Structure formats: C-alpha cells, structure tokens
C-alpha cells in the first residue's frame, strides 16, 4: 500500500514535538516551488529520523537555516519538506584555551561571534547577513567573506562536522583540536555542497584572537590600470593586511579598501607604507561599514540580478572592462565589489531579456579566461538562466559522490551543478 501524506505527517508527529511541525505557507516557497510541510527538529537524532522517513517515502527535503541564501541555486525539482535547523542553535563547547568551538548548525554567526568575543576570540569569517546567516547555511554556501584573504576559506577553518545522512545515519568526521588531521575530507566535502549530500547538524571550528585595533584605508583617484597595479603591489609587499577589496560601478571610478589589524603603532606603520605604494592616489581612513558593501548590492530594485563571479587576481582590471563592455552593449547598469583574491559580487540592472543576455555573455567570457559566474539571484520575469554554469571535468565525480550519499536525490534535488 502506498504511503499517503497523512501517513508521513503522522510519522513526523511521532518523532517531533507538536510545535515543531506545521503546514508550509507561501513564505516557505523555494524559488517558486511550494513545499507541503515545515519541520523544526530539536536534536540531531530528530534530524536523522526525519530524513530516514522522508528518504524512505521518496520525498524531497530542503534544508533551511536562516533562509538568507535560500534563493541561491536552481529551483528544486521537488520540494515536499522544509527541514529547518532553527532550533539547533546551541554553542555546544567553546574550548577557548585550544582556540576551538563546537556549535550547532542553526546558530547564527552573530550569536556565535558574540559568545566568542567574551574570551577575546572570533571565527575569522564575515559572511553576508550575519544576523540571519547560520553556521549550516554559511558552510553549505561556502560564504567566507573578505577575511578569507588573511585567514583562508571555510574549508581551512572547519576541523570537524556531524552530518545527518538521508538514510538516517548520523556521521561525524574530524576532531575537536586543531592538530587533528584524521577525517578532514568530510568537513571539506560538505562545505559548498549546497546541502545536497547531507544535513549539517554541528561543526567544530578553529578560532583566532580578536584584533586589538582595526583601521580601514580607502584608495581613490585611480583608473582601472592603477587599481590593478595597486592591488598586485600590496599583495606582493610585506604588508600584513587582513582584507582588501575593490569597488567599481557604472560611471564611477574605482576605490580600493584595505583593512589593517593589530597594534596602533603597527597599523600606523603599515598605513604609511600603503601610502607610499599608492603614490599619487588619495588614501583616507573610512568607516568599517565599507566591508558590507557587497551585502548592500542586494538592496537594489526588483529589476536587478546578482551574480558571484571569480577571476584570476591579475585579471581584475580586464574583467571590469569586460563587464563594462557587455553591460553597455546590453543596456544594463552594473556595480561590482571584488576581493583581492578574485571573488566578487556583481549586480546588473535592466530589462529581463537584457539581464539574461548580459549574464550569459559574461559567463562565456569568464569561463573562457579561467573564471566563473553563478547567478545567485534572478529577478522575476527574467528568462531562467542555469545558476552555476559549466561544471567542467569534475561533474562525473560529483555525480558519483551524490549517488553515494543521496542515491534517491532526497536532499535539494536539482539545485546544484547540472541538476545534481
């Protein structure tokens, strides 16, 4: 006898508390696809049990943290259940003497950073929307932020993880100390996998001390060629900068921001060296709010598309010229915030057909020059563009891994590269 939706709901009610299950509403839709049920497990064991039931019944599960990046990726092929980690929000352990922390996946970045700061420590990442973004969501989307330049990507910060697999298994890998190297592959594997392999229930991170002081200097009054020279010169210098980004926009001159952290004397000395490198350009101190400019790109109107682009660091100026050329030809306005390592956020504003054409043209150009474009936000009315672009020769391996972890495509079906 076939399993009915009522049977599934009854099974969930046997696992979860009454307040942890409800019917999905319009606000729970994922890229226009409407789920049926929202569940909010209160333990890792409950997450595993929910997945076991859903997987056995052939239902699609969409993991959700704070929902800040739920629109990223392709629309799901199916969406039966939203599995929210909102109730898994505890900081399990802060081993401050070892510079590590174990935290549940539903904990927000702000909550974690506030707790760590009481011991003068931090998780060295600055993702988008930290007030809403959760540990699990940030890991799944691999959103490291501008601190990646100094401290590395999320794959360098995570040292252990616990996962709920679609068959109901709870699996742990890694450890609780920085020197532990056994089992590192699993934490790195699920970072950036968009929740298509397993549901992250907790993670263990290596931490860094909070800086004594911080100062941001902005360099303006330069053209694209000078901007490129500045960025490469700073990267090749002895400066110990923490972050560096370039801001360029439609009909606006480039601005380069550099963050220094440390003692007041050390920051002053590095500021003087930066001014020497910048030569004739203007260098001024600016508020730290410049580091959330990428976040504000989403504040544009309903006719705006947002893309995450990558490029070789030495090709930044050439990439901006390509964006300008394509945007002009397609009659779209644009703005770009790009980190010195070659990862940027781009907005394009225009008509639906123009946006689709501009993104397609730009993706072709970037991929032809060892870059990429992921269309993470596509406005309503724009012809749908595959979100991720070319998968390259890694696709067979990615499909094999997906099949091993999630043979029934229970988790986020169709949302990742090439419909994985």
ZINOR-V544157 format. One record per helix or strand. SS is the DSSP state (~ for helix, > for strand). FROM is the first residue (numbers start at 1). TO is the last residue. If there is no record, write none. Layout:
SS&FROM&TO / SS&FROM&TO
//
This chain:
~&5&15 / ~&18&20 / >&21&23 / ~&26&28 / >&30&30 / >&33&33 / >&37&39 / ~&44&57 / >&61&64 / >&81&84 / >&91&95 / ~&96&98 / >&100&104 / >&108&108 / ~&109&117 / >&121&122 / >&134&134 / ~&135&141 / ~&148&151 / ~&154&157 / >&158&164 / >&170&174 / ~&184&190 / >&199&206 / >&208&209 / >&213&222 / ~&224&236 / >&243&249 / >&252&262 / ~&264&278 / >&282&286 / ~&288&299 / >&304&310 / ~&313&329 / >&333&339 / >&343&349 / ~&352&368 / >&372&377 / ~&392&405 / >&411&411 / ~&417&419
//
